[in-house]
Amino acid sequence: ASIQGARRLNSGQCDIAINWAGGLHHAHKAEAAGFCYVNDIVLAILELLKYHQRVLYIDIDVHHGDGVEEAFYTTNRVMTVSFHRYGDFFPGTGDIKDMGEGEGKGYAVNVPLLNGLDDDSFVEIYKNIMEAVRQRFRPEAVVLQCGADSLAYDKLGTYNTTLRGHGACVKIVKEWGLPLMILGGGGYTIKNVARCWTYETGICLDTELDNELPLNDYYELLGKDHKLHFEAKPDIKNENTREYLEFIQAKCLANLNSLEHAPSVGITDFIVNDFYSHEDIEKH
């Protein structure tokens, strides 16, 4: 389904392709890992690269997107950006110092976060880093992995975010107006996974959903509260202090600023043709 979604994006049959069953970001080329057997994300990006010079991969699952990063670690045609819980936590990778190698040096962006991340902290650092990524890398297509284990109450996750914070990440990228693939991923409190991906489908369709959930075959699985939205845990400490987030953001932005402008883009030719004559360039 992810490959088919990429083909539809390539052919212009859709602006946004969604596969909530995809997003299996831990699978490696030669082995399964972390509940992931085949890395559909890598296969979809390879398909997108047939028609797009630069593809941006964003991962907001609570776990590091290690399999995707590994696949494109040495190329500058794919930038991988992972926002994840870091420390004594699976898969144990995704240090801010891991930035890619060879031609891919600087094109792996890791944003290591701590327990208790809330909506305000998440959206602020996400918005600032992703705008810098957009300006520097200038992607032609985007793949966004929306793992729902980065929500509050997840059985494996450690964040304290709600649908509003998680969905804001989708909304920000959607507003770029680029070919966009939306994928699922982790999520282990199933009633909230369903809420999350329903809400984000609505965002993709520019449709505001009613907070009252309609009667359906799975009503009893939604718990006592039959609302779309839920509140964050009131007693969870956000270990991501402002000082920590500012340090991480500054480090990521510095790494991005050290990159050349988008690879394979004729910046000089653009300037010459649109603003200055060759004589002006030589004179200056």
N, C-alpha and C positions, 0 to 999 in steps of 0.2 A: 504493500500500500504506500509506503514512503517513496519507493522508486517511482511508482505510478504518479504520485503527487508531484514529484520533481519533473517528470515528463510533461505533466499538464501545465506546470509553471513555465517550463521551457517553451512550450508551444503556444503560450498565451491563452490557454483555455480557462485559466482562473488566475486571480490575483493572490489568493490565499489558499493553500492546501492544508487540510487538517487531518492528522492521523493520531488519534488519542491512544491507539494500541502500539504506537511506535515509541521512539525515544530511548532505546536500550543501549545506553551510553557506556556501559562497562565492558562489553564484549570486545575482545582483542582479535587480531588477525588469526591467531592459531589456538585460541582457547576461550571458553566461556568464563564469565566472572560476574559476581554481584547480581544474580537473577537474570543475566542477559546472555543469550546464546548466540544471536547474530546481531551485529551492529548495523541496524537499518539506517542509522544516521549517516554513517560513513558512506554507505552505498548510495544514499540519496544525494549527498554532497558531490560524490563522484559524477553522478548523473547531471547535476546542476553545472558542474565545471565544464561540461561539453558545450554549454552555451554562454556561460558567464565567466568573465576573467577573474573576478574576485567574489568569494562567498564568505559570509560572516556566520559563524556558529556561536550561539549564546546558550548558556546552560544555567537554569535557576533551580535545578534540583538541589536538595540539601547535600548531596554527595558530589564529589569532584567528577567532572566528565572526562575521566582518564582515557578511555578507549578512543574517543574522538580526537583528543589532543595528541595521543600517540600516533594516530594515523597521519596527521598533517603537521607533525612537529618540525619537519625540515622544508616546508614549502611556504612561500609568501603569498600564495593564491587563496589560502584559507586562513582566516584569523579565528582562533578559538578563544572564547571568553567564558570563564566559569566562575560563578558566584557560589561558594560552598562552605560548609562547616569544615574547619581545619583543626588538626590536633590529633588526639587519640580517638580517631573516627575513621570508619571505612571510606575510601580505600587507602587512606594515609598519604595520598599524593596531593599535588596542587599547591605547592609552596609558591609564594609570590616571586621567588627567585627563578622559578622554572619558566623560561621565556621562549623556548624553541632553540633550534640549532641550525647552523649553516644558513641557507637562504631564508629559513623560517625563524631566525633569531629576532625576537621581539614580537612575533606573530602569535604567540601563546600568551594569553593574559589570564592570570589567576588572581582572584579576589578572595583571600581566606578570611572567613568570618567566624564568630564565636557563638556560644549558647545564647538563647533568649532574644535573638534578632527580632525587632519589631517593624511594623510597617513604615514608620517615618524614617528609621535608619536605613532600611533596605532600599526604599524608593529614592532617597537622596543620593546614596552612593551609586546606585544603579544608573540613575539619570545622568549624573555627572560623567561617569566613566563611559557610558554608552555614547554620549554625545561626542566625547573626544575620539572614541573609536570610529564613529561615523565620519567625522571630519578628516581623520588621518588615513583611514583605510579605504573609504569611499566604496563600500560594498555594492555589488550589482544584484545580489540576492541574499536573503537571510534565512537561516534555520534556527528556530527557537525551541529548545527543549524545556517543557513546563512541568517538570517533576513536582507533584503535589505533596511530597514528603517535606517540603520546606514550609508547610503550614503548621500553625499551632495544633496541638492535640494529636499529631502524627505519632504512631507507635514506634517509629524508628528515628524520626526527626527530632531536632532540639531547638527549633525556632519558635517564635511567638507571633508569626504573621497571620493575617487574615486574607480573605479573598480579595479585598480591596487593594492591599499591597502587592499581592501576587499578580492580580490582574493588571495593575498599573504597569508592570513590566511588559505585558503584551501590548497594552495600549500605546506606550511610548514608541515601540518598534513599528507597530501598525501605521502610526502617523507618518513614518518616513515614506510611505507609498511605494516601497520596493516589493518585488516578488517575495512572498513570505511563506515558509513552511512552518506549521505549528505541530509539535509532537508532544506526546505524553511522557511517561517516565515513571519514577518512583511514586509511592503514595500508599500508605499502609493502614490508614483509618478510612475505610472505603466510602463511608457516607460523605466524608468531606472531599474525597477525590472526585466523586460524582458532582458535588456542589461546585468545586473549583473548575472543572473542565466544562461544565454547563455554562457557568458564568463567563468563562473566557471564550466559548463559542459565541455567546451573545455579543461580547466585545468585538469579535471579528466580523460579526454581521451588523454592527452598529445598532444593536437591539438591546434596550434596557429591560431586563427580566423582572417580573414581579417577585417581591421577597417572599410571598406566600407560595409554597410549593403545591402544585396541583396533585390531586389524588392520582396514584399510579400503582402498578403492580408491585413496586418495591417500597411502598410507603412505610411499612413496618421496619425497614432496614435503616431508615433515616434518623431513628432515635425519637426522643420525646418532642424535640423542637422541630416542627415542620416548616422551618424558614430556610431561605437560600443562604443568608449570611449568618455568621456566628462571630462572637467577640473573642478577642485575645484573652489568654489567661491573665487574671489580674495580679497574681502573686509571683510571676516569673521575672527574675532579674535579667535585664539586658546587659550582658557582659561586654557588648560592643560599645565601649565608651566613646564619647566624641573625639577624644585624643587618639584612640586606636583607629577609628574610622578615618580621621583626617590623615593619619600616617599612611594607612593602606592606600587611600585615594591618591595622596601626593606621590607615592611610590609608583602606582600604576600610571598616573598621568605623565610622570617623568619618563617612564619607559616608553610610553606611546610617543611622546614628543621627540624621543631620540631616533624614531623611525624616519626614513625617507617618506615622502608623500606616496600615495597609492602606487604600487608596482605596476609597470607596463602602461602608465598613463603619461602621455607626452605633455608634461607641465610647461616645458620651455616652448614647445610648438604652440601651445594654447596661448601663452603670453604674447609670443611674437605675432601670431595671426590676428589676435583680437584687441591688443592694446598698443603694441609698439612695432615699429618697423625694425628690420634687421640692423639698419644703420643706428637706430636709437640704442639697441642692445649692445652693439659694438662700442658705441660712444660711452656708455655707462659702465 
